[in-house]
Structures are given as C-alpha cells and as structure tokens.
Amino acid sequence: MSKFDLNDLQADLDPATPDASPESSPAVSPDPPTRAGLTDISQGGNFRTQAPPGDAGQRRSGDTAALSELYTPQDDTPRSDEDLGAQLLEGGIINAEQLANAQRVIKQTPGKNIAQVLNEMGVDEAATQEVVAELARLPFERVQSDGSDAYDEKALYRLGAEFCKANLVLPLRREGTRMVVGTASPHDVFLLDDVKRKLGVTSIRHVLVTGDDIRGIVETLTEAEAEAESYDVDEILSDVDVEEDDVEVVQEEAQSEDLEEAESSPVVRLVNHIIQTAMREGASDIHIEPGEKALKVRFRIDGVLFDMMNPPKKMHAAITSRIKIMANLDIAERRLPQDGRIRVTVLGRKLDLRVSTIPTPNGEKTVMRILDTRSINVPLEELGFSEDTLTIWKNQVSQPHGIVLVTGPTGSGKTTTLYASIQQMDLRKLNISTVEDPVEYNVAGITQIQTHEKIGMTFAAALRALLRQDPDVIMLGEIRDMETATIAIQAALTGHLVLSTLHTNDAPASITRLINIGIEPFLVAAAVNSVLAQRLVRRICKHCTEEGPVKPEIAEFLELHGISTSKTVTGKGCQRCRQTGYSGRLGLYELLLLDDFIRDAIARNPNVIEFRRLCSERGMVTLREDGFKKVADGQSTVEEILRVTESTI
C-alpha cells in the first residue's frame, strides 16, 4: 500500500491548539473507508484527513500510534494460507493429502505461499486463483491469447514484454481514464504503483488473472515479433569477447581471419537464421557438411534428411568458428572431434543444442542436435501405443521392482518413451534418479546424474552410488557392459525398479544380448520383467490425405498380414508437409512380457532365432505386425513400415 505522507498529515491538522479539548478535535468518521477508497489510495496520492472548517485539528503529541485513530483500514487484509487452504479443500479443488503436502513444503520453503506451491504441484491455477480473488474481494478474469481485444497491446508494449512476464502483470483495457490491470498476485500494490507510473494513468482498477494466461500472451506476442523479421533470432547467445591474446595463440593467419569473420554481422546472422529455420521446420538435427566445392546444410525432419541451404563455401570456416565460440569449444583445434552444448532462446522458446564437430578432408563437419523439452513432455497416450500395449506398459512401469528395457537404434524415441513413463509416475512419493550420458533434458522432480568417463564416473560407478541414496526408480541411459548390467540386475533383485535401454534390433534379442554380455541366464530370467522394442515412422499428413487404389506390389504385403482392402490412405503432398505426404511421427512397438514359460526358456540359454519364434508363438506382436495395424488404421503407409522394420520370422 502507498506510504502515508506524515508531513502533509501534520499540515492538514492544526498543531496550534495543543490544549484543545477532545470535543474540539477534528471529527473522524468512525466508519472505515470502503474498498473503493482503499483502491484509490493504492493508485496514487497521499491519504489526508482534513479538519472541518472552523475546527482545530489535533494530533496526540509524540505518539505516532495516533495514526490508527485517523485511519482504520477495513478488515480485508490478505487472508492467511490456512483460510485459503480450507476454502480450497471445502470446494473440492484439492484433497487433504495435497493440502498437507503443500503445508509441509511451505514450512521448508520460506517466501512461498500456498497458492504458488499448489500450482507447482499441478493443481488447476484458474480454480485456485478464483478462490484467492474471492478471499481478496477482487474480480477474477480469464484472458484468452487468441483475441486481439483480450489486452491493451499499446500499453503492453509500453510496459515491455519482459517486465510483464517477470512481474506477471498485464494491462487489459481502458475504462475512461482508468486502466484495468490484471496481476497474478492480489496484494502487490507497489507493483500497481509502478505500472501506473509507467503507463502515465491517473487510476487503476485491479483484477486477478492467472499467471499462465499472462505468460501465454507474452510468449505469443514474442513469437509474432520474431517471425516478423527473417533474420532476427531472439538473442541466441551474447557474443563472446575475444581478447588479443586469444588470437595470438593461433599459429595460422587464416585462423585469425576466420575468427574475425566468425564475429562479423553476416556470419552471426546466417548462423542465427539456420537455427531459427530449423526450429520452425521442426527439425531434430542440423547438419553442416562441407564438400570439395560447395557447402550444404541439411535438416533431419521426421527422421529423414532434407537439403535446406547452400551457403557460400568460403563462409564454411567462419560458420564453424561461430558455432564453436557459442559452444565454448577450441576454435584453434581442427584435427580432433569436439563436443559442446549451446543454450539458446529462439522465438521465445528455450532450447539446448548439442554440438559435435569432426574433421573431414574438406573441412570440419558440424552436427547440432536440437533438444526441445516439449518433445519429451508428451503423454504416453500420444506416442502411438495400441490400447492393449499401452495398458500392459503402464502396468510394467508401475511394478515395485525388476528391470524394464527399451530397445532400438539411435533416434528411435527410446528417451522420449522413458521420460513419458517416468512423468506418469507419482514424483512426490517416489525417489527417482537417472544416470545419463549426456543429460539431454532437465526434468523437475527427479535426480539426474551425468557420467564422466575420464574421472571414473561411469554408469557402473554412478549406479553403485545411487543404490546408497534410497532410490525407488532408477533410469539408466544405457546398459553397455557387464559391470553395469550386473549392478542393474542386483538392483532389480533387491527391490528397485530399473528402467534402461539397449541397442538391439528387436525385443527378444535384448535377452540374448544380456546373456552374451556375461550375465547368467537364470539371473536374466529372474530380474527382467519386460522388453519394449520400438521404431519411429512418419505419419500421413492430415492436411493432404487421400484414398487411392492399392498398388500390386503393396497388395502382397497387406495380404500377408491379413489386411484385405482395395484402397489405401496416402498423403498427396502439400506445403505444410514439404510435398512429402508425411507430417509428424508415431511409434511402432514390440512388447515382450516375460511369463513363467518364457523365463524357463531363458534359463536354458536359447539361441536368438529359437527364442524369437517362441516369443511370437506366446503372443508377442512384432514391430512389422504393429506397423501394418497402423497402415490399416490409416496412420502410416506400407512404404514407411518396410523402411524401418525387417522381417525376421
């Protein structure tokens, strides 16, 4: 609330009559000011109590407590967390367990209120804010980002998008000379004073909105601004200042020239443009490949590489140096491979770029893997599981102990499946830890450990240390050797759930791989619960779907898998799918569930061909069979299924 001006208050009262009787004191209304009056106080100006004409004002000498006689606020001070919690509990918005957990977090986290904690726990913010507004006697509004009249655009630009996002404040509209301002906090009147001063308005009407609504509008506005300029990438990284000594260390004059070129505006803009375009196209990787006479930039989109750009060959060294500077790599070293990481903000979205360079006869080839957190925040239901497979898989990742394996080649979506499985667990009640090389995505609520081979921080060493940390669920990036496999088996047999990956072609081969690594067959049979093999295929573009007659060579494959149809669904090709007929990807899944019969077979150490046939006889749906089911559903094409799968039975 705005501060009282004590000097003005003294001037308004008449200090010249200190001996005046109480009857001659200025009349002060016993009724407290209304809420409207309080709002006007917070909106600027000092509160003054003036004596009626002809009466002498008086203030109690030397007692600042007399202010309470001049101004008694209405009893609408911020309600306690207990009041809000009780109201939310009574309204059925939260349950008793959530309230108890929130109160426990508040005790351990000074400075947070119950509304913030509940929002972080996943409680609907709109429902919480509505109760907060009711207790604070403020109006509550929802703000939609798809309407141009949802907020005052001119006032928002005047405040600045960063200010609005940082303080969760949004100018909504003008009502005469008054500005309606929405905030996520009901009691921050100093923020309202700041907004009033920045906007130059005389008064403000305060309403409560959700923080998600404010962030959504600001992010939408930021993306629109970035798209307006083809080369304007949101500050990828502040340019690194190169000192003179750094240039002197370089032995070749050409490297010094390359460094200067790398810091020049055209090169910076070109690299920014490459990254921005890759994000817009939904690429997962950027390949910058030097040829003998040309430089080629390719993007991997939906698992397939596309030629996108051909910058001048003479810019290759400068582009590579620019990327190295951003990733804090050694620009002078061109003979050895290097790996680094860049954190960027593009079109209002935070991304990580994993950079890898490798020397070739025509210069260094650079590949950047785009790590977008949105790609792992996908529910299991949207990954492409069939209904039966999804039900079984959810049950498997809910087991109290055992090993659950996900297998497939690089880029087949194993990490996405594992993270999606973890995020459907109860992160509040389980101690979940991961060991990865490298940690690609940062996920709240779990402990993530990065391996470091050079200092002895291997998968086995990290896993051994984790077992002393009272874990419930452990995710291993990969089982690579016997030592790691042995500790994982021991962890599974002693009451822990272990999720991990293997690089095998199908699910049955994972079992024989563990045996070949050196694990005893009876231990594999006892510890492993299930194995999920997967591949990613492209979806048919929904914007250019069409039906056509079945080609003769395709009809044979359909009949082999029990699909009799005279027409198939394909993508005609449009601008949205780059004329390919495909847009997006979905998974093909082969789930091997180990029952007692299969465990007995594993203990006898079968060869992979016999074991694969046995698994199919026990009802395992192979990758190719799952793929043809998706063809029958019109989700993908026969060509895609044949591209990523192999017929082994």
C-alpha positions in Angstrom: 0.0 0.0 0.0 1.2 3.5 -0.7 3.0 5.2 2.1 1.3 8.0 4.2 2.8 11.5 3.9 3.2 12.3 7.5 4.3 15.9 6.8 1.2 16.6 4.8 -0.8 14.9 7.5 0.7 17.3 10.1 0.0 20.2 7.9 -3.6 19.3 7.5 -4.1 19.1 11.2 -3.8 22.3 13.3 -0.9 22.0 15.7 -1.5 25.5 17.1 -4.1 24.3 19.6 -2.4 21.6 21.7 -4.7 22.2 24.7 -7.9 21.9 22.8 -10.4 19.6 24.4 -11.4 16.3 22.8 -14.7 17.9 21.9 -12.8 20.4 19.7 -10.8 17.7 17.9 -11.5 17.2 14.2 -14.3 14.8 13.5 -13.1 11.5 12.2 -15.7 9.2 10.7 -16.0 6.0 12.8 -16.8 4.1 9.7 -13.8 2.7 7.9 -13.2 3.6 4.3 -14.8 1.4 1.7 -12.7 -0.9 -0.6 -13.0 1.6 -3.3 -11.4 4.1 -1.1 -8.6 1.8 -0.4 -8.1 1.1 -4.1 -7.8 4.8 -4.7 -5.1 5.1 -2.0 -3.1 2.4 -3.7 -3.5 4.1 -7.0 -1.6 7.2 -6.1 -1.9 10.3 -3.9 -1.4 10.5 -0.1 -4.2 9.9 2.3 -5.1 13.1 4.1 -7.6 13.7 6.9 -8.7 17.4 6.9 -10.4 19.1 9.8 -13.8 20.6 9.1 -13.8 24.4 8.6 -13.7 26.3 11.8 -12.4 23.3 13.9 -8.9 22.9 15.1 -7.1 19.7 14.2 -5.1 17.9 16.8 -2.6 15.1 16.9 -1.5 13.3 20.0 1.9 14.7 20.9 4.8 12.4 20.3 2.7 9.3 19.6 2.8 8.0 16.1 0.2 5.4 17.1 -2.4 8.2 16.7 -2.5 7.3 13.0 -4.7 4.4 14.0 -7.3 7.0 15.2 -7.2 8.8 11.9 -7.2 5.8 9.6 -8.6 2.4 10.4 -8.5 0.1 7.4 -11.3 -2.3 6.7 -10.6 -5.8 7.8 -9.8 -7.2 4.4 -6.1 -7.8 4.8 -4.6 -10.7 3.0 -6.2 -13.9 4.2 -3.8 -16.5 5.7 -2.7 -19.6 3.9 -4.9 -21.6 6.4 -8.0 -19.7 5.2 -7.2 -20.3 1.5 -6.3 -24.0 2.1 -9.6 -24.6 4.0 -11.6 -22.9 1.3 -9.9 -24.9 -1.5 -10.4 -28.1 0.5 -14.1 -27.3 1.1 -14.6 -26.6 -2.6 -13.2 -29.9 -3.6 -10.3 -28.2 -5.6 -7.7 -30.1 -3.5 -7.8 -33.0 -1.2 -6.4 -33.4 2.3 -3.2 -35.1 1.2 -2.4 -32.2 -1.3 -3.1 -29.6 1.5 -0.8 -31.5 3.9 1.9 -31.7 1.3 1.7 -28.1 0.4 1.8 -27.0 4.1 4.9 -29.2 4.6 6.6 -27.6 1.5 5.8 -24.1 2.8 7.4 -24.8 6.1 10.6 -25.8 4.3 10.5 -23.1 1.7 10.3 -19.6 3.2 8.8 -16.9 0.9 6.3 -19.1 -0.9 2.6 -19.1 -0.3 0.1 -21.9 -0.6 -1.2 -20.9 -4.0 2.2 -21.0 -5.5 3.0 -24.4 -4.0 -0.3 -25.9 -5.2 0.3 -24.6 -8.7 3.7 -26.2 -8.8 2.1 -29.5 -7.6 -0.2 -29.4 -10.6 -3.5 -28.0 -9.1 -5.6 -26.1 -11.6 -4.3 -22.5 -11.3 -7.6 -21.0 -12.5 -9.6 -22.7 -9.8 -7.1 -21.6 -7.2 -6.9 -18.0 -8.3 -10.7 -17.8 -8.3 -10.8 -18.6 -4.6 -7.9 -16.3 -4.0 -9.8 -13.5 -5.7 -12.9 -14.2 -3.7 -11.0 -14.0 -0.4 -9.2 -10.8 -1.5 -12.5 -9.3 -2.7 -11.2 -8.8 -6.2 -12.8 -9.6 -9.6 -11.3 -12.6 -11.4 -10.9 -12.9 -15.1 -9.6 -15.3 -17.7 -7.6 -13.8 -20.6 -7.5 -15.6 -23.9 -4.4 -15.2 -26.1 -6.3 -15.7 -29.4 -8.3 -12.4 -29.2 -6.9 -9.0 -30.2 -9.1 -7.3 -27.7 -8.0 -9.5 -24.8 -5.4 -7.0 -23.7 -4.3 -3.4 -24.4 -1.5 -4.0 -26.9 -0.2 -0.4 -26.9 0.0 -0.4 -23.1 1.7 -3.8 -23.1 4.4 -2.6 -25.5 4.9 0.5 -23.2 5.4 -1.7 -20.1 7.6 -4.2 -22.1 7.1 -7.9 -22.5 10.0 -8.8 -20.2 8.5 -6.6 -17.4 5.1 -8.2 -17.8 6.5 -11.7 -17.8 8.8 -11.1 -14.9 6.1 -9.5 -12.7 3.1 -11.4 -14.1 1.2 -8.3 -14.8 -0.9 -7.4 -17.9 -2.8 -4.2 -19.0 -6.2 -5.4 -20.1 -8.2 -2.4 -21.2 -9.1 1.2 -20.6 -12.3 2.3 -18.9 -12.4 6.0 -19.5 -9.4 7.5 -17.8 -8.8 4.3 -15.7 -6.7 1.3 -16.8 -7.8 -2.2 -15.9 -4.7 -4.2 -14.9 -4.6 -7.9 -14.3 -2.0 -9.5 -12.0 -1.4 -13.0 -10.6 -0.9 -11.6 -7.0 -3.8 -9.9 -5.1 -1.7 -7.8 -2.7 1.2 -6.3 -4.6 0.1 -2.7 -4.6 3.6 -1.4 -5.1 3.6 -3.2 -8.4 0.4 -1.4 -9.3 2.0 1.9 -8.4 4.9 1.1 -10.7 2.5 0.2 -13.6 0.6 3.4 -13.1 3.7 5.4 -13.3 5.0 3.6 -16.4 1.7 4.0 -18.2 1.0 7.5 -17.0 -2.6 6.9 -16.0 -4.4 8.5 -13.1 -6.0 5.4 -11.6 -6.1 1.7 -11.9 -8.7 -1.0 -11.4 -7.1 -4.2 -10.2 -8.4 -7.6 -11.3 -6.9 -11.0 -10.7 -5.8 -13.3 -13.6 -3.7 -16.5 -13.8 0.0 -16.5 -14.4 -0.4 -19.0 -17.2 -2.7 -16.6 -19.1 -0.1 -13.8 -18.8 2.8 -15.9 -19.9 0.8 -17.3 -22.8 0.0 -13.8 -24.2 3.6 -12.6 -23.7 5.0 -15.7 -25.4 2.6 -15.4 -28.3 3.5 -11.8 -28.8 7.2 -12.6 -28.7 6.9 -15.3 -31.3 4.9 -12.9 -33.6 7.7 -10.3 -33.2 10.4 -12.9 -34.1 8.5 -14.2 -37.1 8.2 -10.6 -38.5 12.0 -10.5 -39.1 13.5 -13.3 -41.1 17.0 -12.9 -39.5 16.0 -11.7 -36.1 16.6 -14.6 -33.7 15.9 -14.0 -30.1 19.3 -13.5 -28.5 20.9 -16.9 -29.1 23.9 -16.1 -27.0 25.7 -12.9 -26.2 28.7 -12.7 -28.5 31.9 -13.9 -26.8 34.5 -11.1 -26.4 37.8 -12.4 -28.0 40.9 -10.9 -26.4 44.1 -10.2 -28.4 45.9 -12.9 -26.6 43.5 -15.5 -27.8 44.2 -14.5 -31.4 47.9 -14.6 -30.8 47.8 -18.2 -29.7 46.6 -19.3 -33.1 49.5 -20.3 -35.3 47.9 -19.9 -38.7 47.0 -16.5 -40.0 43.9 -18.0 -41.7 42.5 -18.9 -38.3 42.9 -15.3 -37.1 41.0 -14.2 -40.2 38.3 -16.8 -39.6 37.8 -15.6 -36.1 37.2 -12.1 -37.3 34.8 -13.4 -39.9 33.0 -15.5 -37.3 32.3 -12.4 -35.2 31.1 -10.4 -38.2 27.5 -9.5 -38.6 26.7 -11.6 -41.8 28.1 -14.8 -40.2 26.2 -14.2 -37.0 23.0 -13.5 -38.8 23.5 -16.6 -41.1 24.0 -18.9 -38.1 21.0 -17.4 -36.3 18.9 -17.9 -39.5 20.0 -21.6 -39.7 19.0 -22.3 -36.1 15.7 -20.3 -36.4 14.7 -22.0 -39.6 15.4 -25.5 -38.1 13.2 -24.8 -35.2 10.4 -23.5 -37.4 10.6 -26.6 -39.6 10.5 -28.9 -36.6 14.0 -30.4 -37.2 15.7 -32.6 -34.7 19.2 -32.2 -36.2 21.2 -29.7 -38.2 24.0 -31.0 -40.5 26.6 -28.5 -41.9 28.5 -30.6 -44.4 31.5 -29.2 -46.4 32.1 -30.6 -49.9 35.0 -30.1 -52.2 33.3 -27.1 -54.0 30.1 -26.5 -52.0 28.8 -26.2 -48.5 25.5 -28.0 -47.7 23.1 -27.5 -44.8 20.7 -30.4 -44.2 17.9 -30.7 -41.6 16.6 -34.1 -40.2 12.8 -33.7 -40.1 10.6 -36.6 -39.0 13.7 -38.9 -39.2 14.6 -38.0 -42.8 17.3 -35.6 -44.0 16.4 -32.7 -46.3 18.7 -30.3 -48.2 17.8 -26.9 -46.9 20.5 -24.3 -47.7 23.7 -24.0 -49.7 25.8 -21.1 -48.2 28.9 -19.9 -49.9 31.8 -22.4 -49.5 34.1 -19.6 -48.4 31.9 -19.0 -45.3 32.4 -22.5 -44.0 35.4 -21.8 -41.7 33.7 -18.7 -40.3 30.4 -20.6 -39.7 32.2 -23.4 -37.9 34.2 -20.9 -35.8 31.0 -19.1 -34.8 29.3 -22.3 -33.7 32.4 -23.2 -31.7 32.5 -19.9 -30.0 28.9 -20.3 -29.0 29.6 -23.8 -27.6 32.8 -22.7 -25.8 34.9 -25.0 -28.0 38.5 -24.6 -29.1 38.4 -22.8 -32.5 42.1 -23.5 -33.0 41.7 -27.3 -32.9 40.7 -28.7 -36.2 42.3 -32.1 -36.1 40.2 -33.7 -33.4 36.5 -34.2 -32.8 34.9 -31.8 -30.3 31.6 -31.9 -28.4 29.8 -29.0 -26.7 26.5 -27.6 -25.8 24.7 -24.3 -26.5 21.7 -22.9 -24.6 19.6 -20.7 -26.8 16.3 -18.8 -26.8 14.7 -18.8 -30.2 11.2 -17.4 -30.9 10.6 -17.2 -27.2 11.4 -20.9 -26.6 14.4 -22.2 -24.6 16.4 -24.9 -26.4 19.6 -26.8 -25.9 21.8 -27.5 -28.9 24.2 -30.5 -28.6 27.2 -29.6 -30.9 29.5 -32.2 -32.4 32.4 -31.4 -34.9 34.5 -33.9 -36.7 37.4 -33.4 -39.2 36.9 -34.4 -42.8 39.2 -33.9 -45.9 37.1 -30.9 -46.9 36.9 -29.3 -43.5 35.1 -29.8 -40.3 31.6 -31.3 -40.4 29.2 -29.9 -37.7 26.1 -31.6 -36.4 23.8 -29.9 -33.9 21.1 -32.0 -32.1 18.1 -29.8 -31.1 17.0 -30.8 -27.6 13.5 -29.3 -27.1 11.9 -30.0 -23.7 8.5 -30.0 -25.4 9.4 -33.2 -27.3 9.6 -35.2 -24.0 6.5 -33.6 -22.4 4.3 -35.9 -24.5 1.8 -38.2 -22.7 2.2 -41.9 -23.3 -1.3 -42.0 -24.9 0.0 -39.8 -27.8 3.1 -41.8 -28.6 1.3 -44.3 -30.8 0.7 -47.3 -28.4 -2.2 -49.6 -29.2 -4.7 -49.8 -26.4 -3.7 -53.2 -25.2 0.1 -52.5 -25.4 -0.4 -49.2 -23.5 -2.3 -50.9 -20.7 0.4 -53.5 -20.3 3.2 -51.0 -20.5 1.7 -48.7 -17.8 1.4 -51.8 -15.6 5.0 -52.7 -16.2 6.4 -49.2 -15.2 4.3 -49.3 -12.1 5.9 -52.5 -10.8 7.8 -52.2 -7.5 11.0 -54.0 -8.7 12.6 -55.6 -11.8 14.2 -54.4 -15.0 12.2 -52.9 -17.8 14.2 -52.4 -21.0 13.5 -50.2 -24.1 15.5 -51.1 -27.1 16.0 -49.8 -30.6 18.6 -47.9 -32.7 19.6 -44.3 -32.1 16.8 -41.8 -32.8 14.0 -44.3 -32.4 12.4 -42.4 -29.5 13.7 -44.5 -26.5 14.4 -41.5 -24.3 11.0 -39.9 -25.1 9.3 -43.2 -24.1 11.3 -43.5 -20.8 10.7 -39.8 -19.8 7.0 -40.1 -20.6 6.8 -43.2 -18.5 8.6 -41.5 -15.6 6.3 -38.4 -15.7 3.2 -40.6 -15.3 4.6 -41.8 -12.0 3.9 -40.1 -8.7 7.0 -37.9 -8.4 6.0 -36.7 -4.9 6.1 -40.2 -3.4 8.9 -41.8 -5.3 12.6 -41.1 -5.3 13.5 -41.3 -9.0 17.1 -40.9 -10.2 18.7 -41.2 -13.7 22.2 -41.8 -14.9 22.7 -40.4 -18.4 25.4 -39.7 -21.0 24.8 -36.9 -21.6 21.8 -35.4 -19.6 19.8 -34.2 -22.6 16.7 -32.9 -20.9 16.3 -31.3 -17.4 13.2 -32.7 -15.7 11.8 -31.3 -12.5 11.2 -33.6 -9.6 13.9 -36.2 -10.4 17.6 -36.5 -9.7 19.7 -36.6 -12.9 23.4 -37.6 -12.9 25.9 -37.0 -15.7 28.5 -39.7 -16.4 32.2 -38.6 -16.9 34.4 -41.4 -18.1 37.7 -39.5 -17.7 37.3 -39.1 -14.0 35.9 -42.6 -13.4 32.2 -41.5 -13.2 31.0 -44.4 -15.3 27.5 -45.9 -15.5 28.5 -48.6 -13.1 30.1 -46.2 -10.6 27.1 -43.8 -10.7 24.6 -46.7 -10.3 26.6 -48.1 -7.4 26.5 -44.7 -5.7 22.8 -44.3 -6.4 21.9 -47.6 -4.6 23.1 -45.8 -1.3 20.6 -43.0 -2.0 17.5 -45.0 -1.1 16.1 -45.0 -4.7 12.7 -46.3 -5.8 13.1 -46.0 -9.5 16.5 -45.8 -11.4 16.7 -44.9 -15.1 20.0 -45.9 -16.8 20.8 -44.2 -20.1 22.2 -47.5 -21.4 23.5 -50.9 -20.3 26.8 -51.1 -22.1 29.0 -53.6 -20.3 28.9 -56.5 -17.9 29.7 -54.4 -14.8 26.7 -52.1 -15.4 24.5 -55.0 -16.3 25.5 -56.9 -13.2 24.7 -53.9 -10.8 21.4 -53.3 -12.6 20.4 -57.0 -12.1 21.4 -56.8 -8.4 19.4 -53.6 -8.0 16.3 -55.2 -9.6 16.6 -58.3 -7.4 16.9 -56.2 -4.2 13.7 -54.3 -4.7 14.3 -51.5 -7.1 12.6 -50.7 -10.4 15.3 -50.2 -13.1 14.5 -48.6 -16.5 17.2 -48.8 -19.1 17.9 -49.0 -22.9 19.8 -51.4 -25.1 20.8 -51.2 -28.7 19.3 -54.3 -30.3 17.1 -54.8 -33.3 14.1 -56.3 -31.5 12.9 -57.3 -28.1 14.0 -61.0 -28.0 17.5 -60.0 -29.0 17.8 -57.9 -25.8 17.6 -61.0 -23.7 20.3 -62.9 -25.6 22.4 -59.7 -25.6 22.4 -59.6 -21.7 23.4 -63.3 -21.7 26.2 -62.7 -24.2 27.5 -59.7 -22.1 28.2 -62.2 -19.4 25.0 -62.3 -17.2 23.9 -65.8 -16.1 20.7 -66.8 -17.9 18.9 -67.6 -14.6 19.6 -64.1 -13.3 18.3 -62.5 -16.6 15.2 -64.7 -16.3 14.6 -63.6 -12.7 15.3 -59.9 -13.0 13.9 -58.8 -16.3 10.1 -58.0 -16.4 9.6 -56.9 -19.9 11.3 -55.5 -23.1 9.9 -52.9 -25.4 11.4 -52.6 -28.9 10.4 -49.5 -30.9 10.8 -47.6 -34.1 9.5 -44.3 -35.4 7.6 -44.0 -38.7 6.2 -40.9 -40.3 2.5 -40.1 -40.0 0.4 -39.4 -43.1 -0.1 -35.6 -43.4 -3.7 -34.9 -42.2 -3.9 -31.8 -44.5 -3.5 -33.7 -47.8 -4.9 -37.2 -47.0 -6.4 -39.0 -50.0 -7.5 -42.5 -50.8 -6.2 -44.4 -53.8 -6.1 -47.9 -55.2 -3.7 -50.4 -53.8 -0.5 -50.9 -55.8 0.1 -54.6 -56.9 3.4 -54.8 -55.0 1.8 -53.4 -51.9 -1.2 -55.7 -52.0 1.0 -58.7 -51.4 2.4 -57.3 -48.1 -1.1 -56.4 -47.0 -2.5 -59.9 -47.7 0.5 -61.5 -45.8 -0.6 -59.5 -42.7 -4.3 -60.3 -43.1 -5.4 -56.9 -44.5 -7.7 -57.2 -47.5 -8.6 -53.8 -48.9 -8.8 -52.3 -52.4 -7.8 -48.8 -51.3 -5.1 -47.3 -49.1 -4.7 -43.9 -47.4 -1.7 -41.8 -48.6 -0.6 -38.2 -48.4 -0.8 -36.3 -51.7 1.8 -33.7 -50.7 1.3 -30.1 -49.7 3.2 -27.0 -48.5 2.7 -28.0 -44.8 4.5 -31.3 -45.3 7.1 -30.1 -47.8 5.3 -32.1 -50.5 6.3 -35.4 -48.8 2.8 -36.5 -47.7 4.1 -37.0 -44.2 3.9 -34.8 -41.1 5.0 -35.9 -37.6 5.9 -39.3 -36.4 4.4 -42.1 -34.3 5.9 -45.2 -32.7 5.8 -48.9 -33.7 6.1 -51.1 -30.6 7.0 -54.7 -29.9 6.4 -55.6 -26.3 7.8 -58.8 -24.8 6.3 -59.7 -21.5 8.2 -62.4 -19.6 5.8 -65.1 -18.2 6.9 -68.2 -16.4 7.1 -70.2 -19.6 9.5 -67.7 -21.3 11.6 -67.4 -18.1 12.1 -71.2 -18.1 13.2 -70.9 -21.8 15.6 -68.1 -21.0 17.2 -70.2 -18.2 18.0 -72.8 -20.8 20.0 -70.2 -22.8 18.3 -70.5 -26.2 19.7 -69.0 -29.4 18.1 -65.8 -30.7 16.2 -67.4 -33.6 14.5 -70.0 -31.5 13.8 -67.5 -28.8 12.2 -65.0 -31.2 10.0 -67.7 -32.7 9.0 -68.8 -29.2 8.0 -65.2 -28.2 5.8 -64.9 -31.3 4.1 -68.1 -30.5 3.4 -66.8 -27.0 1.5 -63.8 -28.5 4.2 -61.1 -28.9 3.2 -58.6 -31.6 6.2 -57.8 -33.7 7.2 -54.4 -35.0 6.1 -55.1 -38.5 2.8 -56.5 -37.4 2.1 -53.4 -35.3 3.1 -51.3 -38.2 0.6 -52.9 -40.6 -2.1 -52.4 -38.0 -1.3 -48.7 -38.2 -1.5 -48.9 -42.0 -5.0 -50.5 -41.7 -5.9 -47.6 -39.4 -4.7 -45.0 -42.0 -2.0 -43.6 -39.8 1.0 -44.5 -42.0 1.9 -46.2 -45.2 3.3 -49.6 -46.2 6.4 -48.0 -47.6 7.2 -46.4 -44.2 6.7 -49.7 -42.3 9.0 -51.5 -44.7 11.6 -48.7 -44.4 12.1 -49.0 -40.7 11.4 -52.7 -40.0 12.9 -56.0 -41.0 11.1 -59.3 -41.4 12.8 -61.8 -39.2 10.1 -64.5 -38.9 
